[in-house]
Amino acid sequence: MKVVGIIPARYNSSRFKGKALADICGRPMIQYVYEGAKKAKLIDDLIVATDDRRIYNTVIKFGGKAVLTKIHSSGTDRIAEAAEKIKADIIVNIQGDEPLISSRMIDSAVSHFKKDKSAVMGTMKKDIASIEESLNPNIVKVITDKDNNAIYFSRLPIPFLRDENSKSKVPKKSYYKHIGLYLYRRAFLLKFSKMKQTPLEKMERLEQLRALENGYKIKVYETEYDTIGVDTLEDLKQVKKMICKGRKK
């Protein structure tokens, strides 16, 4: 099975304009994402899909592959346009704002997805260590059934802890953070991108809910690796500190 990774990247992000080109220790953020994902052994090809010539030129300049797309409202639609023009069995959607992405996490996800012959869509989760994190609306939470199919994704803490007095007694692995890495069978991705936005998707502003609302299952694989999505300048400062410190060692 041919596996292609696609990194959607746009310039006019609503919360952080131009973040794909944000400087981190002398390199643009998109380069960290690309080079981190490029280390994955189970990805046969890697492409940045962007609607902005500045991002396209930057990727080409550092030796990466990129394609120009139309302007889209979502990353899923952007990678779907790119996927229409390539031959692949599995498409991996790698977020363009996660410069700390681990190639081992990508390989683990691809390995699991290849084995799940009936799965049309997959993603990842990591256990949340604190109640504070579970309450953070910027951290998307996910709950799954006994077969590791997603039941729901939300910015609110799920499951809801009814007894406030039992917070200190919550067992480990009660809350899970959703890691925004997606895997699709190519045919399903093209079908998914043509589906209309659904009510819960619009309310939570989470694209993956569109699949659940249309009756499709999403396999969720657990990972020990974490990532930090850069949505704000504060996120960028945190990532800069971690990366620049690591490079000095």
C-alpha positions as CSV (number, residue, x, y, z in Angstrom):
1,M,0.0,0.0,0.0
2,K,1.3,3.4,-0.9
3,V,1.2,5.9,1.9
4,V,1.4,9.7,1.2
5,G,1.7,12.3,3.8
6,I,0.1,15.7,3.1
7,I,0.7,18.8,5.2
8,P,-2.0,21.4,4.7
9,A,-0.7,25.0,5.2
10,R,-2.4,28.3,4.7
11,Y,-1.1,31.8,5.3
12,N,-4.4,33.5,6.4
13,S,-5.0,31.6,9.5
14,S,-7.8,33.2,11.5
15,R,-6.0,33.1,14.8
16,F,-2.4,33.5,13.7
17,K,-1.8,34.9,10.3
18,G,1.3,33.6,8.6
19,K,2.2,31.1,11.3
20,A,3.4,28.5,8.8
21,L,6.3,30.9,8.1
22,A,6.9,31.9,11.7
23,D,10.5,31.9,12.6
24,I,11.7,29.3,15.1
25,C,15.4,29.5,15.8
26,G,16.2,30.6,12.3
27,R,13.9,28.3,10.4
28,P,10.2,28.6,9.3
29,M,7.8,26.5,11.3
30,I,6.7,24.5,8.2
31,Q,10.3,23.3,7.7
32,Y,10.3,21.7,11.2
33,V,7.0,20.0,10.4
34,Y,8.2,18.8,7.1
35,E,11.6,17.5,8.3
36,G,10.0,15.8,11.3
37,A,7.5,14.0,9.2
38,K,10.0,13.2,6.5
39,K,11.8,10.9,9.0
40,A,8.8,8.6,9.2
41,K,9.8,5.2,7.6
42,L,6.2,4.2,6.6
43,I,5.5,7.3,4.5
44,D,6.4,6.9,0.8
45,D,6.1,10.5,-0.1
46,L,5.5,13.9,1.6
47,I,3.9,17.0,0.2
48,V,2.9,20.4,1.5
49,A,-0.5,21.6,0.1
50,T,-0.9,25.4,0.3
51,D,-2.8,28.2,-1.4
52,D,-0.1,30.7,-0.8
53,R,2.9,31.3,-3.1
54,R,5.1,32.4,-0.2
55,I,4.7,29.1,1.6
56,Y,5.1,27.2,-1.6
57,N,8.4,29.0,-2.4
58,T,9.7,28.5,1.1
59,V,9.1,24.7,1.0
60,I,10.7,24.4,-2.4
61,K,13.7,26.5,-1.2
62,F,14.5,24.2,1.7
63,G,14.2,21.1,-0.6
64,G,10.7,20.0,0.1
65,K,7.8,19.1,-2.2
66,A,4.7,21.4,-2.4
67,V,1.6,21.9,-4.5
68,L,-0.6,25.0,-4.9
69,T,-4.3,24.5,-4.2
70,K,-7.4,26.6,-4.4
71,I,-8.5,28.6,-1.3
72,H,-10.3,26.2,1.0
73,S,-12.1,26.7,4.4
74,S,-10.6,23.5,5.9
75,G,-7.4,21.5,5.8
76,T,-9.3,18.4,4.9
77,D,-10.6,20.0,1.7
78,R,-7.1,21.2,0.9
79,I,-5.5,17.8,1.2
80,A,-8.4,16.2,-0.7
81,E,-7.7,18.5,-3.7
82,A,-4.0,17.4,-3.5
83,A,-5.0,13.8,-3.2
84,E,-7.1,13.9,-6.3
85,K,-3.9,14.3,-8.4
86,I,-1.8,11.6,-6.8
87,K,-1.8,7.8,-6.6
88,A,-2.0,6.5,-3.1
89,D,-3.9,4.0,-0.9
90,I,-3.6,5.9,2.4
91,I,-3.4,9.6,2.9
92,V,-1.9,10.9,6.2
93,N,-3.0,14.5,7.2
94,I,-0.1,16.0,9.1
95,Q,-1.0,19.3,10.8
96,G,1.2,22.2,9.5
97,D,1.3,23.9,12.9
98,E,2.9,21.1,14.9
99,P,6.7,21.6,14.7
100,L,7.3,19.0,17.4
101,I,5.7,16.2,15.4
102,S,7.3,12.8,16.0
103,S,8.1,10.5,13.1
104,R,7.6,7.5,15.5
105,M,4.1,8.6,16.2
106,I,3.4,8.8,12.5
107,D,4.8,5.4,11.9
108,S,2.8,3.9,14.7
109,A,-0.4,5.3,13.4
110,V,0.3,4.1,9.8
111,S,1.2,0.7,11.1
112,H,-2.1,0.4,13.0
113,F,-4.2,1.7,10.2
114,K,-2.7,-0.7,7.6
115,K,-3.8,-3.6,9.8
116,D,-7.3,-2.2,10.3
117,K,-8.5,-3.3,6.9
118,S,-12.1,-2.1,7.5
119,A,-11.1,1.3,8.9
120,V,-11.7,4.2,6.5
121,M,-10.5,6.9,8.9
122,G,-8.1,6.9,11.9
123,T,-6.5,9.3,14.4
124,M,-4.6,9.4,17.7
125,K,-5.0,10.1,21.4
126,K,-2.8,10.6,24.4
127,D,-3.8,10.4,28.0
128,I,-4.2,13.8,29.8
129,A,-2.3,14.0,33.1
130,S,-4.3,16.7,34.9
131,I,-7.8,18.0,35.5
132,E,-6.5,21.4,34.4
133,E,-5.7,20.1,30.9
134,S,-9.1,18.5,30.6
135,L,-10.7,21.8,31.3
136,N,-8.7,23.7,28.7
137,P,-10.9,24.4,25.6
138,N,-7.9,24.6,23.4
139,I,-7.2,20.9,24.0
140,V,-9.7,18.7,22.2
141,K,-10.8,15.7,24.1
142,V,-11.9,12.3,22.7
143,I,-13.8,9.4,24.2
144,T,-13.9,5.9,22.5
145,D,-15.8,2.6,22.8
146,K,-14.3,-0.7,23.8
147,D,-13.1,-1.3,20.2
148,N,-11.3,2.1,20.1
149,N,-13.8,3.7,17.8
150,A,-14.4,7.4,18.5
151,I,-17.7,8.1,20.3
152,Y,-17.2,11.9,20.4
153,F,-14.7,14.8,20.3
154,S,-15.2,17.9,22.3
155,R,-13.5,21.0,23.6
156,L,-15.3,20.4,26.9
157,P,-14.0,17.8,29.4
158,I,-15.5,14.5,28.4
159,P,-16.4,12.3,30.2
160,F,-18.0,14.8,32.6
161,L,-16.9,14.4,36.2
162,R,-20.2,14.6,38.1
163,D,-18.8,14.4,41.6
164,E,-16.6,17.4,42.2
165,N,-15.3,16.0,45.4
166,S,-13.7,13.0,43.6
167,K,-11.3,15.0,41.4
168,S,-8.3,13.7,43.3
169,K,-9.6,10.1,42.9
170,V,-9.9,10.1,39.1
171,P,-8.0,7.1,37.8
172,K,-5.3,7.5,35.2
173,K,-6.3,7.4,31.6
174,S,-9.8,8.8,32.3
175,Y,-9.3,11.7,29.9
176,Y,-7.6,11.7,26.5
177,K,-6.3,14.5,24.4
178,H,-7.0,14.2,20.7
179,I,-3.8,14.3,18.6
180,G,-4.7,15.9,15.2
181,L,-3.1,13.4,13.0
182,Y,-5.6,11.8,10.5
183,L,-5.3,8.8,8.3
184,Y,-7.7,8.2,5.4
185,R,-8.3,5.6,2.7
186,R,-7.9,7.8,-0.3
187,A,-11.4,7.0,-1.7
188,F,-13.0,7.9,1.6
189,L,-11.1,11.2,1.9
190,L,-12.4,12.3,-1.5
191,K,-15.9,11.3,-0.4
192,F,-15.6,12.9,3.0
193,S,-14.5,16.3,1.6
194,K,-17.7,16.5,-0.5
195,M,-20.0,16.0,2.5
196,K,-21.8,19.1,3.8
197,Q,-20.8,20.5,7.2
198,T,-22.9,19.1,10.0
199,P,-24.5,20.8,13.0
200,L,-22.1,19.4,15.7
201,E,-19.1,20.1,13.5
202,K,-20.2,23.8,13.2
203,M,-20.8,24.1,16.9
204,E,-17.5,22.5,18.1
205,R,-15.6,23.6,15.0
206,L,-14.2,20.1,14.7
207,E,-14.2,18.6,11.2
208,Q,-13.9,15.0,12.4
209,L,-17.4,15.2,13.8
210,R,-18.7,15.4,10.2
211,A,-17.7,11.7,9.8
212,L,-19.4,10.6,13.0
213,E,-22.6,12.5,12.3
214,N,-22.7,10.7,8.9
215,G,-22.4,7.3,10.5
216,Y,-18.8,6.6,9.8
217,K,-16.4,5.1,12.4
218,I,-13.0,6.7,13.3
219,K,-10.4,4.4,14.7
220,V,-8.4,6.0,17.5
221,Y,-4.9,4.7,18.4
222,E,-3.2,5.6,21.6
223,T,0.3,7.2,21.6
224,E,2.9,8.0,24.2
225,Y,4.1,11.0,22.1
226,D,2.6,14.5,22.5
227,T,2.6,17.5,20.3
228,I,1.9,21.2,20.7
229,G,-0.3,22.9,18.1
230,V,0.7,26.5,17.5
231,D,-2.5,28.5,17.5
232,T,-1.3,31.7,19.3
233,L,1.8,33.7,19.9
234,E,2.0,32.2,23.4
235,D,2.1,28.7,21.8
236,L,4.9,29.9,19.5
237,K,6.9,31.2,22.5
238,Q,6.6,27.9,24.2
239,V,7.6,25.9,21.2
240,K,10.6,28.3,20.5
241,K,11.8,27.8,24.0
242,M,11.7,24.0,23.7
243,I,13.3,23.8,20.2
244,C,16.0,26.4,20.7
245,K,17.0,24.9,24.1
246,G,17.3,21.5,22.5
247,R,19.4,22.8,19.6
248,K,21.9,24.4,22.0
249,K,22.6,21.1,23.8
